[in-house]
Amino acid sequence: MNLRHVDAFRTIMLRGSMTAAAQELRTSQPSISRLIAELETEIDLRLFERKAGRLRPTPDGLAFYREVERSFTGLENLASAARDIRAFGTGRLRIAAMPVMALGFIPRCIRRFKERFPRAIISLQMGNDGTVTRWMSSSYCDIGFVANVIDIPQVEHQPIYVVPGVCALPPSHRLASREAVHARDLDGEAFISLSLEDGARARVDRVFEDAGIRRQMTLETPFSAAICALVEQGLGLGLVNPIAADDYRHAEIVFRPFRPQVMFHGHAMFPSRNREDPLVAGFLSVVREELAGYQPKPAEDRRPRGMAP
């Protein structure tokens, strides 16, 4: 059995007759008939039968066709990848990121990256830290962005930011006029918290425990972006990653520096073999450049871009 045999069989199944298959493959009907006879002999299956003058696949033929289609899907994917490589060089960059980066920050980085690599094809997937890590371990993605890292074989990680969180408040809140919000200010306030699986949750809770402050823990979510959305609905206030705050700069939310500072962390992950990949290195460079705007300046409280004065 070779590819010509399988191609003839598949074309008959798709076109409905040997005559149509012969026209599609630019050969003769006897040639197609001979290929099918050789294939049936080789695999010891009867693939077709004639009923009322028409060629119909047997149950074995239908079962064999399902397997052929699976194989051809893989071949078509390879052909598509080859076309991409011819057209775009290294071609495709597959990115996975946690929501705080995937919703607004990474798209901004992609825009800048496309200015440098205009012909690159980019895939962006969003997931929590565990999902992104699993994608990286299976080589599903070329670069990933997470808050909390887990060491896995053949995958490297680098810290890319440590930034102080900001307090998100409804504009009508009594604390909205403050230049900064302190932990003591939130005693008895309805507080929207990060979920326990987020590493920043423990750091936030510790600040309030050390200050002896009791919040009303009304809601919790694993995502800073979701906290912002809940604050916008007037359901409370919360402490969020400033990258998420930047995505909500046009919303009905006020962001203020928080004291004492609670730091939010971010890391980049990539397979070790991709260390020298120009697309991975180029995108990571853009990410670091974009993150520079979030780093606090010495002896200065710098609000995220878009934060109300």
Salt bridges, closest charged atoms under 4 A:
GLU24 OE1 - ARG15 NE 3.25
GLU38 OE1 - HIS5 NE2 2.68
GLU38 OE2 - ARG34 NE 3.79
GLU49 OE2 - LYS51 NZ 3.57
GLU67 OE2 - ARG70 NH1 2.37
GLU69 OE2 - ARG10 NE 2.51
GLU76 OE2 - ARG10 NH2 3.26
ASP84 OD2 - ARG92 NH2 2.65
GLU115 OE2 - ARG111 NH1 3.82
ASP142 OD1 - ARG94 NH2 2.95
ASP151 OD1 - HIS157 NE2 2.72
GLU156 OE1 - ARG275 NH2 2.56
ASP185 OD2 - ARG178 NH1 3.26
ASP185 OD2 - HIS182 ND1 3.81
GLU189 OE1 - HIS173 NE2 2.97
GLU189 OE2 - ARG174 NH2 2.90
ASP205 OD2 - ARG201 NE 2.66
ASP205 OD1 - ARG215 NH2 3.02
GLU220 OE1 - ARG201 NH1 3.29
ASP246 OD2 - ARG108 NH2 3.14
ASP246 OD1 - ARG249 NH1 3.70
ASP246 OD2 - ARG305 NH2 3.20
ASP247 OD1 - ARG108 NH1 3.17
GLU289 OE1 - ARG112 NH2 2.58
GLU289 OE1 - ARG116 NH2 2.71
GLU290 OE2 - ARG108 NE 3.69
GLU290 OE1 - ARG112 NH1 2.95
GLU290 OE2 - ARG305 NH1 3.33
ASP301 OD2 - ARG259 NH2 2.20
